[in-house]
Amino acid sequence: MRVLLVRPPRRDVRDAGLAVPPLGLAYVAASLRAAGHAVDLIDAFVLGWSWERFEAEMARQKPDVIGLSAMTPVADVAARAAKLARPHARHLVLGGPHPTAVREAVFDEMPELDAAVVGEGESVAVALLAWWAAGSSGSPPPGVLAPGQPFRAAVEAPDLARLPLPARDLLPMGAYRYLFATRPGFATMITSRGCPFRCSFCDKSVSGSRWRARQAVDVVDELQELKERYQIGFVNFYDDNFTLRRSRVAAICEEILSRGLDIEWKCEGRVDGVDLPLLRLMRRAGCRTVAYGVESGNADTLALLRKDVTLDEAQVAFAATRAAGIRSLAYIILGAPGEGIAEVRQTIAFCRSLQADYVQFSSLVAMPGTPLFLSHGGGQAEQGARNPLDSDAHRAVISDLPPEQLQALLREAWLGFYLRPRPLARLLGDAVASGSMNEAWRLGRALSRWVAA
């Protein structure tokens, strides 16, 4: 079959979304190609396409299958793309976290769809195309939702060691930028999937709770290919928790060092999963930033979010990261249930005490499929409290604070942190070093609009 996988255009040309590769689509593309299908992949988002050009390209190509992917915050964008693409393909399918979380309800949102993929899509997409090629006889394959058909969950998650590398040759790799990168040439990677921790707000519907990891040699082989084939200087590891197993992190770092591979990178970690010797090794192997889910400076909020970490552990981790010469990024949630103005400002003050290099302040949203969604419902769909990076069309915030008050506190946090000489100079330096001046300008304009709103 001729397959066209597409990341749709931006909702609005002013959208400040980060221009990172659609890694999930690239993995699916590689698996479909390995199964003998003719596959193309279009990233209309990073190419800056208009919706008119998107529709014209669908009409020009007229593939057998058009595949889309969606996270819940941008489900409206996928719905718009599905409507425009529907007349131009025999089959239309959606994958990603959104259909995985909402299941059959996705067909009410997007009646144009012929099917949706639940969970990790590589092997399921191959089975779906084989089912279509056989005339859709019998029930859909496990992991496939089809209107009016029984659903069976996929029995096993993909073996990461056997998956082909993402089909990056189908992507405009030179077009991707990341504002926090420290070198030009940017890519993303996954070295593990799944997370065993129990955070109540975290959407694990796709990769699940069972942690599966690639071996160090396999990871560094991909890093080396990125460096040599695509001239990549900086990689963002998109694992839910890169630092989960200390011995594996150390093995990856030692492998990078033994090969003399000159590449820099960022990863996600937990504050209870690092120590100074490990961080120093990571720094020697090219780690330049670690992002931590701090979430709050209030113990009661950490308990609500089921973080299973303490404020003291956060202080120790940020001090060790600083001592190792690695920058830190703190993810912070403001205005969770039970928090008033005093508690929010306590979190802001705690964040300052961590001496984080970067901070992302946000409000709390219950995503479909999360424990928080089940316990608190969908939140206030018209709640306006958001940060300048949020991509939701309608942000369903969960908070006891009035929307206007929470929005004012978010502005206070963002402006209080970033409108200082040192953070501004750091961001400008990163933008220059990574070749991301356009992204910095786009973010600056989004921040200005957000402040003025």
Stockholm file with secondary structure:
# STOCKHOLM 1.0

chainA/1-453         MRVLLVRPPRRDVRDAGLAVPPLGLAYVAASLRAAGHAVDLIDAFVLGWSWERFEAEMARQKPDVIGLSAMTPVADVAARAAKLARPHARHLVLGGPHPTAVREAVFDEMPELDAAVVGEGESVAVALLAWWAAGSSGSPPPGVLAPGQPFRAAVEAPDLARLPLPARDLLPMGAYRYLFATRPGFATMITSRGCPFRCSFCDKSVSGSRWRARQAVDVVDELQELKERYQIGFVNFYDDNFTLRRSRVAAICEEILSRGLDIEWKCEGRVDGVDLPLLRLMRRAGCRTVAYGVESGNADTLALLRKDVTLDEAQVAFAATRAAGIRSLAYIILGAPGEGIAEVRQTIAFCRSLQADYVQFSSLVAMPGTPLFLSHGGGQAEQGARNPLDSDAHRAVISDLPPEQLQALLREAWLGFYLRPRPLARLLGDAVASGSMNEAWRLGRALSRWVAA
#=GR chainA/1-453 SS CEEEEEECCCSSTTCCCCCCCCHHHHHHHHHHHHTTCEEEEEEHHHHTCCHHHHHHHHHHHCCSEEEEECCGGGHHHHHHHHHHHGGGCSEEEEESHHHHHHGGGHHHHCTTCSEEECSCCHHHHHHHHHHHHTTSCSSCCTTEECTTSCCCCCSSCCCGGGSCCCCGGGSCGGGCCCTTCSSSSEEEECSEECCCCCCTTCCCTTTCSSCEECCHHHHHHHHHHHHHHHCCCEEEECCSCTTSSHHHHHHHHHHHHHHTCCCEEEEEECTTSCCHHHHHHHHHTTEEEEEEEEECSCHHHHHHHTCCCCHHHHHHHHHHHHHTTCEEEEEEECSCTTCCHHHHHHHHHHHHHHTCSEEEEECCBCCTTSHHHHHHTTCBTTCCCCCTTCCCSSCCBCCSSCHHHHHHHHHHHHHHHHSSHHHHHHHHHHHHHHTCHHHHHHHHHHHHHHHHC
#=GC SS_cons         CEEEEEECCCSSTTCCCCCCCCHHHHHHHHHHHHTTCEEEEEEHHHHTCCHHHHHHHHHHHCCSEEEEECCGGGHHHHHHHHHHHGGGCSEEEEESHHHHHHGGGHHHHCTTCSEEECSCCHHHHHHHHHHHHTTSCSSCCTTEECTTSCCCCCSSCCCGGGSCCCCGGGSCGGGCCCTTCSSSSEEEECSEECCCCCCTTCCCTTTCSSCEECCHHHHHHHHHHHHHHHCCCEEEECCSCTTSSHHHHHHHHHHHHHHTCCCEEEEEECTTSCCHHHHHHHHHTTEEEEEEEEECSCHHHHHHHTCCCCHHHHHHHHHHHHHTTCEEEEEEECSCTTCCHHHHHHHHHHHHHHTCSEEEEECCBCCTTSHHHHHHTTCBTTCCCCCTTCCCSSCCBCCSSCHHHHHHHHHHHHHHHHSSHHHHHHHHHHHHHHTCHHHHHHHHHHHHHHHHC
//
